[in-house]
Amino acid sequence: MAEAFRFDVRVAIWADDSIPFVRLDDALGKRIVAVPFADYLSRRYGPREFHERVAAIAAQFPDHQVKARFVGEDRAFIVPAAWSGDREATALSVELASAEHAWQRFAPAFRRNVRKAERSGVHVTVDSGGDAIDRFQAMLVAYRREKFGLATPPMALFERLHARFSAAGGCFIVEARTTDRVLAAVMLLGCGDHLWYKFGASAIADDRALRPNNLVFWRIIQEFSGRFARLNLGMNWTGQDGEDGVIRFKRSMGATERTVTILTRRPDGFSALDFFRSVSHFALSTPMPAAVDNCVRRSLFRHFH
């Protein structure tokens, strides 16, 4: 983040823990975020202690909005005054003990769709080279812009992720293909014994009937079982349009779920986000040359976390 966006990255340190965060002062105001473009932080303790530590960070920046996402829930925890808490998100993950074990945990419909993709001639490749990163980045830009009207990270972020994680053998592009085109692709990052789903994209042409994503995740489980302990599938908002279908898809893989607690403190008068979203939507819906498009994405995406 520091390299791709020139963020002011800091770390709060305790005797038994540390929490990284970013201090921002831009078009959306002064903000502390732990951590931008990460679904959540995972710690050994619960939300009560997590809030105490985030509040200690917030005390150093009284005029900043503060936001932190934490995987974990305590029904007895009451969000203190001046903070808001949002429990309408879930984190899903799949155990990578063995491919055989994972196959048995799949829902019957998921297994049928894997076989359908195979019968349709879809095949999956796993790559970690720079060309694969370029292909994936181009697909992701088109997918997010045309389907959702959303900003996409600039190429610099993909380059940094590839350089940092490939050095340890932990950056992978998994593509579902037919003989003439890529149907779907995901970017995976490996860290320790966990594998993380970072981004996913599909071709704009409607190839969903071929069920490429089912085959992609089955091949991921086959390829990485035994190399990593768990595949983290990211965070999804519950009860939000478009998200429930994604959650059902992940559940059909036998994924386990954990609640994500989002803690936010907003100083009085803080809100420029709605206006900024309107400006961003206009910019993203305007055709422009690739070099200009990348500059726009670099300027806009840094604000979406």
N, C-alpha and C positions, 0 to 999 in steps of 0.2 A: 504493500500500500504506500509506503514511503517513497518507493522508487517510481511506481506507476502514476501516483496522484500527488506526490509531494506532501503527503499528510504529515502532520506533527504527531508522531506515534510516541506514546509514553507508556510506562508500566508502573502500577502501584504495587508495592512489595510489602508483604507481611512475613513473619517468621516462618509460616507454614504454607504460604500461597503467594500468587501474584495474579493481577488482573491487567491485561493490556487494554489500552483505550486510545482514542484519537481525539485531539482537541481541534475543533473546526471553527472558523470565523469567516463566513462567506455570504452568498446571497440569501441563505436561509437563516442567518443569524449565528449566534454563538452556541456551539453544541459540544457535548461530550458523548461519544458513542463507543460502546464496548460490545462488539468490535464491528466496524463497517464491513458489509458484504460477507459476514459470517452469520449463519443461521442462529447460533446460540453458543454460549459458553457452557462447558460441562465441568462440574466440580464435585468433590466428595461430600460436601455439606448441602444443606437445604436452603430454601428461599429466604428464611429469616436471616441466617448468617450472611447470605449473599447480599441481601438488601443493606445490612449493616456495613458491609465493605464498600458497596457502591455509594452509599450515603456518605461515607468518609471521603470518597473521591469527590462527590458533589459538593461537599462543604468547602473544598478548595476553590470552587468555581461557582459562586452564588448566583451570578447573572447568566449562567449557561443552562440551556436545556440539557438534560441527562437522560440517556436511554441505554438499557442493557437487557439482553435476552439470556435467559438461564434455563437449562433443561432440568426440570424437577418441579415438584409440587408438594405443598403442605396445606391441607385443607384448613388447618387451624391458623394459618398465617393470615393476618389482616394487614392489608397494605396501609402503611402509615399516612397521615395527613400530608398534603403537598405532593404526594406521589399518586400515580394511577397504575393499576395493575391489570393486565390483559392476559387471560388464560385461554383464549380462543385460538390456540395454535398447538400443533402436535409434531413431534419428531419421530420418524420411523426408521427402523434399521433391521437388517437381516443378518443372522448368524452365518458365518462361513466355515462351519465345522467340516462339512463335506457336501459335494454336489448331490449325492444320493439322498442325504437327509433333507436338503433344501427342496428337492423335487417332491418328496412326500408331503412337505408342508404347503406346497402350492395348492391354490384352489383348483378344482377340476377344470373350470373355464380357462384358467391361466395355462394349464398343461395343454388343453386342446388348441389354444392359440399359438403356443410354441410349435406344435406339430403342423398347424396350418401354415405358419411362416416357412417352415422347412419344406413342405410340399409345394409351396409357391415359388421355390427357387431362391428364397432370401438366404444370404449367408453373412456371417459376421466376421470382421477382422479387428484385431487389437494392434494398435500402433502407438509409438511414442516419439516419432520423428517430427521435425519442423513442418514438413509438408502437410501432415495430418492436422497439425494445429491450425495452419492457414485455411485448410478446407473447412474445418469445424467452425472457425471464427466467422467465415463468410456465410455459412449456413445459419449460424446463430443470429447474425445481424438481420438476415432476411426474415427469419422465423419470428423474432421478437417484434420487428418493425411492422411486418405485414399482418400478423395474426393478432398482436396485442397493442401495437402502437407504443412499444416500450423502448427505452434506451438500452444499449448494449455496451459492455465494457470496451474501452479502446484496445487496439492491438497491443499496446505496451503492457497491459495487464496479463494477457495471454503469454506474451514473450517472457515476462518475469516469472510467472507460474511454471512455465515449461523449463526455464533455466534452473530455477531453484529445486523443483521436485525431480526433474530428470536426472540430476546429479546423483540422487539416491535411488534412482529407478522407480520413481513414484508418480509419474505423470503419464496418463494413458488416454488415448482417443479410441473409443469403441464404435465402429460403424456397421450398420446393417445395410447391405447392398443387394441390388440385382445386378445383372450383367452390365447395365448401362448407366446406373445412377445410385447415389447414396439416398436411402430412404429416411434414416434416422441416425443420430449419433449422440454420444454422451462424453463428457470429460470427467475423468476420475483422478483424484489425488490421493496418494498413499502417504500416511504418516504413522510411524510406529507400527502397531498391529491393526490399525483401522484404515479402511478404504473409504474415501468420501466422494459421493456424487456431487460434482460442483455445478455443471451446466448440462442442459440437454436441449436438443433441437430436432425438428423434423423437416422434411422437404415440404414446400408450400403445396405441391400437388397432393391431393388426398389419397395417400397410399395406406391409410389406416386399416383397410380391409385385409391387407397382407399381414398385419400384426407384427411389424418389425420390432416394436419396443419389447414385446414379450420375449422374442428371441434374443434381443440385445442383453436383457438382464439375465436370462438363463445362461448365455455364454459368459457373462461376467462372473456369475457364480461358479461355473465350471472352471474358468481360467484362474480365479483368485482364491478359491477354497484351499485352505492349507497355507497360503502365502500371507493372508490377513485373517484376523479373527472375526471382523464384523464389517459389513457394508452399510455405511450411514447414508440414508436416502434423503436427508435434508428435512426442512421444516415446511409445513403447509398450514395455512389459515383454515380453520374449521368454519363451516357455515358461510363461506364466501363463494360467489359465482365462479365456476371453473375449477375450484380447488377440490370440491368433494369427489369429483371423478378421479382426480389424481390420487387422492387418499385411498379410494376404493381399489385402484390399480395396485398401489403399494401394499395394501392389506392382503390382496390376492396372492402376493408372494410369500405370505406367512410372516410379514413384518411385525415386529413388536413396536409398541408405541409408548412414548413418554410425553407428558405435558410440558410445554414451553411457557414459562412465566416471563412476561415482558414488563419491566419496570420503567416508568417514565416520570420525570419531573419537568414541568413546563413553567418557567417564570411568567409572570403576568405580561400579557401583550405579545407573547411569542407566537407568531404564525405567519409564514410567508409561503407555506407549502402548496396551498391550492393554486395561488397565482403562478408559482413556478411550474407546477404540473401542466397548467394550460399553455405556458410558453413552450415547454418541452414537447407537448403533443403537436403543436404547430410546427416546430422545427423537425420533428421526426416524420411528419407526414409530407415534408417538402423534398422532392428528388434533388440530389446534389452529387457532384463527382466524389469518387471514393476517398480521395485525400481530404476533401472538405468534410465529408461524412465522418471520418475518423476524428478530425479535430472537434467536431460538434459533439461526438460521443464522449471524447475525453473531457470536454467541458461540462456536459450534462450528467453523465453517469455517476460522477463523484458525489452527487447530491442525493442519490437514491440508496438509502441504507436504513 
